[in-house]
């Protein structure tokens, strides 16, 4: 964990109301793992804002009218500008500095391939819950390049209200937007409430269709999505979700972000846990969902 004042190298609204920001943070970029987060001091507000690590890179940023040239490793955050703190953050310009702390928390665990029972990974994102799952995909492919036997198959389901709210993967070779292209071999399944693209409905409407295929499930989204996943787990036949390893990234209100204030304590089957220190990633079945308040 490191507190540092870091330079912004990119800040653009890539989805209506949602910003992608790249930050020159070498040590956090090297140490960060999928599912971990940073906290950002936003102006004069007392509480820091927790934000998932969305991507990391060791590549140079290409200089243009809205970027600065750098050779330092960077992290990206993806956030909705809806409160006073995040609206302040969304207005910061390239070259400005912000105070960040991280990496914080415990992230996703990725199974090594030892048998066919750990090969198929299902990633489920509700809205801006796509943020840490992009980093998870990026990390898996980094491991794949380093380990010849690390050949997981990935399906990513992303649900949003309309097509304009879906994550805009870049075209291969396009660097200006700093968006990650959808890696070759990842199956992308868009779901929109209005049916403007992909499947019509909610993510949970189509999740059962993928349960026989999946070995591991990773999810990030609203509380209602997790509660619905829990209900499916109780109703599922033995070959489905009930016997699968399901990890979820939980977002709750935080005070300090590193375990000192106990403001994000939740009830689990293993006792009281702090989301900022023991999470934000938990096993789906470990959390007592009726006790969770966001």
DRENDO-1510 file (C-alpha; in Angstrom, 1 decimal, always signed):
<recs>
REC; n; res; u; v; w
REC; 1; UNK; +0.0; +0.0; +0.0 .
REC; 2; UNK; +1.3; +3.4; -1.0 .
REC; 3; UNK; +0.0; +7.0; -0.7 .
REC; 4; UNK; +1.2; +9.1; -3.6 .
REC; 5; UNK; +0.5; +12.3; -5.5 .
REC; 6; UNK; +0.1; +11.1; -9.1 .
REC; 7; UNK; -0.3; +12.8; -12.5 .
REC; 8; UNK; -3.3; +12.3; -14.7 .
REC; 9; UNK; -2.5; +11.4; -18.2 .
REC; 10; UNK; -6.0; +10.9; -19.6 .
REC; 11; UNK; -9.5; +11.7; -18.6 .
REC; 12; UNK; -12.4; +11.3; -21.0 .
REC; 13; UNK; -16.2; +10.5; -20.7 .
REC; 14; UNK; -16.3; +7.3; -22.6 .
REC; 15; UNK; -20.0; +6.4; -21.7 .
REC; 16; UNK; -22.6; +9.1; -20.9 .
REC; 17; UNK; -21.8; +10.0; -17.3 .
REC; 18; UNK; -18.9; +7.6; -17.0 .
REC; 19; UNK; -15.2; +8.6; -17.2 .
REC; 20; UNK; -12.1; +6.7; -17.9 .
REC; 21; UNK; -9.0; +8.2; -16.2 .
REC; 22; UNK; -5.4; +7.0; -16.5 .
REC; 23; UNK; -3.0; +7.9; -13.7 .
REC; 24; UNK; +0.8; +7.7; -13.6 .
REC; 25; UNK; +1.2; +5.4; -10.5 .
REC; 26; UNK; +4.2; +3.1; -11.1 .
REC; 27; UNK; +4.2; +1.2; -7.8 .
REC; 28; UNK; +0.5; +0.7; -7.7 .
REC; 29; UNK; +0.5; -0.5; -11.3 .
REC; 30; UNK; +3.2; -3.1; -10.5 .
REC; 31; UNK; +1.6; -4.3; -7.3 .
REC; 32; UNK; -2.1; -4.1; -8.1 .
REC; 33; UNK; -4.2; -7.2; -8.7 .
REC; 34; UNK; -7.7; -7.6; -10.2 .
REC; 35; UNK; -10.4; -6.8; -7.7 .
REC; 36; UNK; -8.2; -4.5; -5.6 .
REC; 37; UNK; -9.0; -0.8; -5.4 .
REC; 38; UNK; -7.5; +2.6; -4.7 .
REC; 39; UNK; -8.9; +5.6; -2.7 .
REC; 40; UNK; -8.8; +9.1; -4.1 .
REC; 41; UNK; -8.8; +12.3; -2.2 .
REC; 42; UNK; -11.3; +14.5; -4.1 .
REC; 43; UNK; -10.8; +18.2; -3.3 .
REC; 44; UNK; -11.5; +19.2; +0.2 .
REC; 45; UNK; -13.9; +16.4; +0.9 .
REC; 46; UNK; -13.1; +14.5; +4.2 .
REC; 47; UNK; -13.7; +10.9; +3.0 .
REC; 48; UNK; -11.6; +9.5; +0.1 .
REC; 49; UNK; -13.5; +7.8; -2.8 .
REC; 50; UNK; -12.9; +4.1; -3.3 .
REC; 51; UNK; -12.5; +3.1; -7.0 .
REC; 52; UNK; -11.6; -0.3; -8.6 .
REC; 53; UNK; -8.4; -0.7; -10.5 .
REC; 54; UNK; -9.8; -0.9; -14.1 .
REC; 55; UNK; -6.6; -1.6; -16.1 .
REC; 56; UNK; -2.8; -1.3; -15.7 .
REC; 57; UNK; -0.2; -0.7; -18.3 .
REC; 58; UNK; +3.6; -0.5; -18.6 .
REC; 59; UNK; +3.4; +0.9; -22.1 .
REC; 60; UNK; +4.2; +4.4; -23.1 .
REC; 61; UNK; +1.2; +6.8; -23.5 .
REC; 62; UNK; +1.1; +8.3; -27.0 .
REC; 63; UNK; +1.3; +12.0; -26.8 .
REC; 64; UNK; -1.7; +13.9; -28.4 .
REC; 65; UNK; -3.7; +17.0; -27.7 .
REC; 66; UNK; -5.3; +15.5; -24.6 .
REC; 67; UNK; -2.5; +13.4; -23.2 .
REC; 68; UNK; +1.1; +13.9; -21.9 .
REC; 69; UNK; +4.0; +11.7; -22.8 .
REC; 70; UNK; +5.2; +9.3; -20.1 .
REC; 71; UNK; +7.2; +6.2; -19.7 .
REC; 72; UNK; +5.9; +5.3; -16.2 .
REC; 73; UNK; +3.5; +2.4; -15.5 .
REC; 74; UNK; +0.0; +3.5; -15.1 .
REC; 75; UNK; -3.4; +2.5; -13.7 .
REC; 76; UNK; -6.9; +3.3; -15.0 .
REC; 77; UNK; -10.1; +3.9; -13.1 .
REC; 78; UNK; -13.6; +3.9; -14.5 .
REC; 79; UNK; -16.1; +5.9; -12.5 .
REC; 80; UNK; -19.6; +7.5; -12.7 .
REC; 81; UNK; -19.6; +11.2; -12.1 .
REC; 82; UNK; -22.7; +11.3; -9.8 .
REC; 83; UNK; -21.6; +12.7; -6.4 .
REC; 84; UNK; -19.8; +15.8; -5.5 .
REC; 85; UNK; -16.5; +14.0; -5.1 .
REC; 86; UNK; -16.6; +12.1; -8.4 .
REC; 87; UNK; -17.9; +15.2; -10.3 .
REC; 88; UNK; -14.8; +17.0; -9.0 .
REC; 89; UNK; -12.6; +14.2; -10.2 .
REC; 90; UNK; -14.3; +14.1; -13.6 .
REC; 91; UNK; -13.3; +17.8; -14.2 .
REC; 92; UNK; -9.6; +17.3; -13.5 .
REC; 93; UNK; -7.4; +17.9; -16.6 .
REC; 94; UNK; -4.5; +16.0; -18.0 .
REC; 95; UNK; -1.3; +17.0; -16.2 .
REC; 96; UNK; -3.1; +17.7; -12.9 .
REC; 97; UNK; -2.1; +15.7; -9.8 .
REC; 98; UNK; -4.3; +13.8; -7.4 .
REC; 99; UNK; -3.7; +12.0; -4.1 .
REC; 100; UNK; -4.3; +8.3; -4.3 .
REC; 101; UNK; -3.8; +5.4; -1.9 .
REC; 102; UNK; -3.5; +1.7; -2.9 .
REC; 103; UNK; -3.6; -1.0; -3.9 .
REC; 104; UNK; -6.1; -1.9; -1.2 .
REC; 105; UNK; -8.1; -5.0; -0.3 .
REC; 106; UNK; -8.1; -8.5; -1.5 .
REC; 107; UNK; -8.9; -9.3; -5.1 .
REC; 108; UNK; -10.1; -12.2; -7.3 .
REC; 109; UNK; -8.3; -15.5; -7.2 .
REC; 110; UNK; -7.7; -17.2; -10.5 .
REC; 111; UNK; -7.6; -21.0; -10.6 .
REC; 112; UNK; -4.7; -22.8; -12.3 .
REC; 113; UNK; -5.7; -25.2; -14.9 .
REC; 114; UNK; -5.3; -28.7; -13.5 .
REC; 115; UNK; -8.3; -30.3; -15.1 .
REC; 116; UNK; -11.3; -29.6; -17.3 .
REC; 117; UNK; -13.2; -28.6; -14.1 .
REC; 118; UNK; -11.3; -25.3; -13.8 .
REC; 119; UNK; -11.1; -24.1; -17.5 .
REC; 120; UNK; -14.2; -22.1; -18.2 .
REC; 121; UNK; -14.5; -18.7; -16.5 .
REC; 122; UNK; -17.8; -16.8; -16.6 .
REC; 123; UNK; -17.5; -13.0; -15.8 .
REC; 124; UNK; -20.8; -11.3; -15.0 .
REC; 125; UNK; -20.9; -7.4; -14.9 .
REC; 126; UNK; -23.9; -5.2; -14.1 .
REC; 127; UNK; -23.4; -1.6; -15.3 .
REC; 128; UNK; -20.2; +0.0; -14.1 .
REC; 129; UNK; -19.4; -3.3; -12.4 .
REC; 130; UNK; -17.5; -4.0; -15.6 .
REC; 131; UNK; -14.6; -2.0; -14.2 .
REC; 132; UNK; -12.6; -4.6; -12.2 .
REC; 133; UNK; -13.6; -7.4; -14.6 .
REC; 134; UNK; -11.7; -5.8; -17.5 .
REC; 135; UNK; -8.5; -5.9; -15.3 .
REC; 136; UNK; -9.3; -9.5; -14.5 .
REC; 137; UNK; -9.4; -10.3; -18.2 .
REC; 138; UNK; -6.2; -8.4; -18.8 .
REC; 139; UNK; -4.5; -10.2; -16.0 .
REC; 140; UNK; -5.6; -13.6; -17.2 .
REC; 141; UNK; -4.1; -12.9; -20.6 .
REC; 142; UNK; -0.9; -11.7; -19.1 .
REC; 143; UNK; -0.6; -15.0; -17.2 .
REC; 144; UNK; -1.5; -16.9; -20.4 .
REC; 145; UNK; +1.4; -15.3; -22.2 .
REC; 146; UNK; +3.8; -16.3; -19.4 .
REC; 147; UNK; +2.5; -19.8; -18.9 .
REC; 148; UNK; +1.8; -22.0; -21.9 .
REC; 149; UNK; -0.6; -24.2; -19.9 .
REC; 150; UNK; -2.7; -21.2; -18.7 .
REC; 151; UNK; -5.4; -21.5; -21.2 .
REC; 152; UNK; -8.7; -20.5; -19.6 .
REC; 153; UNK; -11.8; -19.9; -21.8 .
REC; 154; UNK; -13.7; -16.7; -20.9 .
REC; 155; UNK; -17.2; -15.5; -21.4 .
REC; 156; UNK; -18.1; -11.9; -20.4 .
REC; 157; UNK; -21.7; -10.9; -19.8 .
REC; 158; UNK; -22.3; -7.2; -19.5 .
REC; 159; UNK; -25.7; -5.8; -18.6 .
REC; 160; UNK; -26.8; -2.2; -19.0 .
REC; 161; UNK; -30.0; -0.2; -19.5 .
REC; 162; UNK; -29.3; +0.6; -23.1 .
REC; 163; UNK; -26.6; +0.0; -25.8 .
REC; 164; UNK; -25.0; +3.4; -25.1 .
REC; 165; UNK; -24.2; +2.3; -21.5 .
REC; 166; UNK; -22.3; -0.8; -22.6 .
REC; 167; UNK; -18.5; -0.9; -22.3 .
REC; 168; UNK; -17.1; +0.5; -25.6 .
REC; 169; UNK; -14.2; -1.9; -26.4 .
REC; 170; UNK; -11.8; -0.3; -28.8 .
REC; 171; UNK; -10.9; -1.6; -32.2 .
REC; 172; UNK; -7.7; -3.7; -32.5 .
REC; 173; UNK; -4.7; -1.4; -32.8 .
REC; 174; UNK; -6.6; +1.8; -31.7 .
REC; 175; UNK; -4.6; +3.5; -29.0 .
REC; 176; UNK; -6.0; +7.1; -29.0 .
REC; 177; UNK; -8.9; +6.2; -26.7 .
REC; 178; UNK; -6.8; +4.1; -24.3 .
REC; 179; UNK; -9.6; +1.5; -24.3 .
REC; 180; UNK; -8.8; -2.2; -24.1 .
REC; 181; UNK; -9.7; -4.2; -27.2 .
REC; 182; UNK; -11.7; -7.3; -26.5 .
REC; 183; UNK; -9.0; -10.0; -26.5 .
REC; 184; UNK; -9.4; -12.6; -29.2 .
REC; 185; UNK; -11.1; -15.6; -27.8 .
REC; 186; UNK; -13.2; -13.9; -25.2 .
REC; 187; UNK; -16.9; -14.4; -25.8 .
REC; 188; UNK; -18.8; -11.1; -25.2 .
REC; 189; UNK; -22.5; -11.3; -24.4 .
REC; 190; UNK; -24.2; -7.9; -24.1 .
REC; 191; UNK; -27.6; -7.6; -22.3 .
REC; 192; UNK; -29.7; -4.4; -22.4 .
REC; 193; UNK; -33.0; -3.7; -20.6 .
REC; 194; UNK; -34.5; -2.0; -23.6 .
REC; 195; UNK; -33.2; -4.6; -26.1 .
REC; 196; UNK; -31.3; -2.0; -28.1 .
REC; 197; UNK; -28.5; -4.5; -28.6 .
REC; 198; UNK; -27.8; -8.1; -27.6 .
REC; 199; UNK; -30.1; -10.0; -25.3 .
REC; 200; UNK; -33.1; -8.1; -23.9 .
REC; 201; UNK; -33.6; -8.1; -20.2 .
REC; 202; UNK; -31.4; -8.3; -17.1 .
REC; 203; UNK; -28.2; -10.2; -16.6 .
REC; 204; UNK; -29.8; -12.6; -14.3 .
REC; 205; UNK; -32.4; -13.5; -17.0 .
REC; 206; UNK; -29.7; -15.2; -19.1 .
REC; 207; UNK; -27.2; -16.4; -16.4 .
REC; 208; UNK; -28.8; -19.8; -16.1 .
REC; 209; UNK; -28.1; -20.4; -19.8 .
REC; 210; UNK; -24.3; -20.4; -19.0 .
REC; 211; UNK; -24.1; -22.3; -15.7 .
REC; 212; UNK; -23.6; -25.7; -17.2 .
REC; 213; UNK; -20.6; -24.3; -19.2 .
REC; 214; UNK; -19.0; -22.3; -16.4 .
REC; 215; UNK; -16.5; -23.8; -13.9 .
REC; 216; UNK; -15.8; -20.5; -12.0 .
REC; 217; UNK; -17.9; -17.4; -11.8 .
REC; 218; UNK; -16.7; -13.8; -11.2 .
REC; 219; UNK; -19.2; -11.0; -10.7 .
REC; 220; UNK; -19.4; -7.3; -10.0 .
REC; 221; UNK; -22.6; -5.4; -9.9 .
REC; 222; UNK; -25.5; -4.1; -7.8 .
REC; 223; UNK; -26.6; -5.8; -4.6 .
REC; 224; UNK; -29.9; -7.0; -6.2 .
REC; 225; UNK; -27.8; -8.9; -8.7 .
REC; 226; UNK; -25.9; -10.8; -6.0 .
REC; 227; UNK; -29.1; -11.6; -4.2 .
REC; 228; UNK; -30.6; -13.0; -7.4 .
REC; 229; UNK; -27.5; -15.1; -7.9 .
REC; 230; UNK; -27.9; -16.5; -4.4 .
REC; 231; UNK; -31.5; -17.4; -5.1 .
REC; 232; UNK; -30.4; -19.2; -8.3 .
REC; 233; UNK; -27.8; -21.1; -6.3 .
REC; 234; UNK; -30.5; -22.5; -4.0 .
REC; 235; UNK; -32.8; -23.4; -6.9 .
REC; 236; UNK; -30.1; -24.8; -9.2 .
REC; 237; UNK; -29.6; -28.4; -9.8 .
REC; 238; UNK; -26.4; -29.9; -8.5 .
REC; 239; UNK; -24.5; -29.4; -11.8 .
REC; 240; UNK; -25.1; -25.6; -11.7 .
REC; 241; UNK; -24.2; -22.7; -9.5 .
REC; 242; UNK; -24.7; -24.5; -6.2 .
REC; 243; UNK; -21.4; -26.4; -6.6 .
REC; 244; UNK; -19.5; -23.7; -8.5 .
REC; 245; UNK; -16.9; -21.3; -7.0 .
REC; 246; UNK; -18.5; -17.9; -7.3 .
REC; 247; UNK; -16.5; -14.7; -6.4 .
REC; 248; UNK; -18.2; -11.3; -6.1 .
REC; 249; UNK; -16.8; -7.8; -5.7 .
REC; 250; UNK; -18.9; -6.0; -3.1 .
REC; 251; UNK; -19.3; -2.2; -3.0 .
REC; 252; UNK; -20.3; -0.6; +0.3 .
REC; 253; UNK; -19.8; +2.7; +1.9 .
REC; 254; UNK; -16.3; +3.0; +3.3 .
REC; 255; UNK; -14.7; +5.4; +5.7 .
REC; 256; UNK; -10.9; +4.9; +5.8 .
REC; 257; UNK; -10.6; +2.2; +3.1 .
REC; 258; UNK; -7.9; +0.2; +5.0 .
REC; 259; UNK; -9.6; -1.4; +8.0 .
REC; 260; UNK; -9.2; +1.2; +10.7 .
REC; 261; UNK; -12.7; +2.6; +11.1 .
REC; 262; UNK; -14.9; -0.6; +10.8 .
REC; 263; UNK; -17.4; +1.4; +8.8 .
REC; 264; UNK; -17.8; -1.2; +6.1 .
REC; 265; UNK; -18.2; -4.3; +8.3 .
REC; 266; UNK; -20.6; -7.0; +7.0 .
REC; 267; UNK; -22.0; -10.3; +8.3 .
REC; 268; UNK; -20.6; -13.5; +6.8 .
REC; 269; UNK; -20.8; -17.1; +7.6 .
REC; 270; UNK; -17.2; -16.8; +8.9 .
REC; 271; UNK; -18.0; -13.9; +11.2 .
REC; 272; UNK; -17.8; -10.2; +10.8 .
REC; 273; UNK; -15.6; -9.0; +7.9 .
REC; 274; UNK; -14.5; -5.6; +6.7 .
REC; 275; UNK; -15.1; -5.1; +3.0 .
REC; 276; UNK; -12.0; -2.8; +2.6 .
REC; 277; UNK; -9.6; -5.2; +4.2 .
REC; 278; UNK; -11.1; -8.7; +3.9 .
REC; 279; UNK; -12.7; -8.0; +0.5 .
REC; 280; UNK; -14.0; -6.4; -1.6 .
REC; 281; UNK; -14.0; -9.8; -3.2 .
REC; 282; UNK; -15.8; -12.5; -1.3 .
REC; 283; UNK; -17.3; -16.0; -2.0 .
REC; 284; UNK; -20.9; -15.6; -2.9 .
REC; 285; UNK; -22.1; -18.1; -0.4 .
REC; 286; UNK; -20.1; -16.7; +2.4 .
REC; 287; UNK; -22.0; -13.4; +2.7 .
REC; 288; UNK; -25.3; -13.2; +4.7 .
REC; 289; UNK; -27.0; -11.0; +2.1 .
REC; 290; UNK; -30.1; -10.1; +4.2 .
REC; 291; UNK; -27.7; -8.3; +6.5 .
REC; 292; UNK; -25.8; -6.3; +3.8 .
REC; 293; UNK; -26.7; -2.6; +3.6 .
REC; 294; UNK; -25.2; -0.5; +0.8 .
</recs>
